[in-house]
Structures are given as structure tokens and as C-alpha cells.
Amino acid sequence: MVNFEMKNSLWLNSCISPSDSRMSSWGPVTYTVGTSAQSAFPMALFKDVGPVTIKFTLTSSQCAYS
């Protein structure tokens, strides 16, 4: 079983509003696979907050298609 915490997940599990000032900023967020901490990715996405950009690197063989 994988156990990890997402950004602001503890607060929302406590029934606190997403706009509560005790929460860290929801975004916009740039998450880099393999570099960013798992806890940096928000546990929820809100249209009015801004986008989440996910960056990752592929090798040339991973980009190839037949």
C-alpha cells in the first residue's frame, strides 16, 4: 500500500473550507515528476485557483511510436 500526503489533504479531511486562510496556497502549481515532493501536488483542483502544470521527461524511445 502506498501512503503519501497531498497538499492540503489534512485540512480538507477536517472539513475546513478550501478558502480557509490556514491552508497553503492552492496554486497555480508546477509539479515536476521525479523532483517535486508528492505533498506538493494539491489533493483537489479548483477552476478559479489556476492550473496545475505537470512536467516530466521522456527518452527518445519513450516518445517513439509505430
C-alpha positions, 0 to 999 in steps of 0.5 A: 500500500502506498501512503503519501500526503497531498497538499492540503489533504489534512485540512480538507479531511477536517472539513475546513473550507478550501478558502480557509486562510490556514491552508497553503496556497492552492496554486497555480502549481508546477509539479515536476515528476521525479523532483517535486515532493508528492505533498506538493501536488494539491489533493483537489483542483479548483477552476478559479485557483489556476492550473496545475502544470505537470512536467516530466521527461521522456527518452527518445524511445519513450516518445517513439511510436509505430 
